[in-house]
Amino acid sequence: MFSPKLRLILIFLFFICGLAAPVAGLDLYVTFAFIATAIILLLGHFRHGPILKILFSLRKGNITQAEHLLNTVKRPEWLSPRYKAYYHFSLSLVASHQQDTEGAHMHSLKALELGQLQDKEIGILYYNLARVAFENQDWEAAGEQLDKLKKLEVKDLHLKKRIEELEEALKQKK
């Protein structure tokens, strides 16, 4: 779980060492090991990105660091399907935190469309969609999202409390 900059520095160093190994008279296996390591790190850089570090930042509540790391992903379409889903999941949480209802809605739908998420994350996305619909005064859509959320039977107490609060607010508006 290296930072993107450190990962790129390591890729560069391993590649340079791979090129310098034959000049230094090292065995062909050493050259191959350096070049192969650089290639593996490069593939990991594009297929996984800093998604795990982003999720750890979100878990700690450090939204600014998560947003900074999300901005370092230059080609999200190159991420593996699972990491792309978590990329959009993270974007939806950051957008929700910044009160960007359109961004939260769009990224929540994209993450749900991609699948690959665990039930707790899916529950958070349904909650985001219900909250966005509630804020847009679309009571029917908010109720539908809450119904989908209840079918998941998520055991997270914090999320259950949020669901109850949103249900209460929805009952008062109807």
Number of C-alpha atoms within 10 A of each C-alpha: 11 13 14 15 10 11 19 16 12 17 21 16 15 21 21 15 19 23 15 14 18 14 9 9 9 12 10 11 12 14 21 15 15 20 21 15 17 23 15 11 18 17 14 15 20 17 20 20 30 23 22 15 17 23 18 13 18 18 11 10 11 13 20 12 15 25 18 11 18 21 10 15 19 10 10 19 12 16 21 15 17 15 23 23 24 24 25 23 25 26 23 28 23 21 22 21 12 12 12 14 19 14 19 27 21 15 25 27 19 17 26 18 10 15 15 16 16 8 14 16 17 21 26 21 24 25 24 25 27 29 27 22 20 19 12 13 13 14 17 14 17 24 19 15 19 22 13 15 23 15 9 13 12 16 11 11 9 8 15 17 11 14 20 12 12 19 16 11 12 19 11 8 10 7
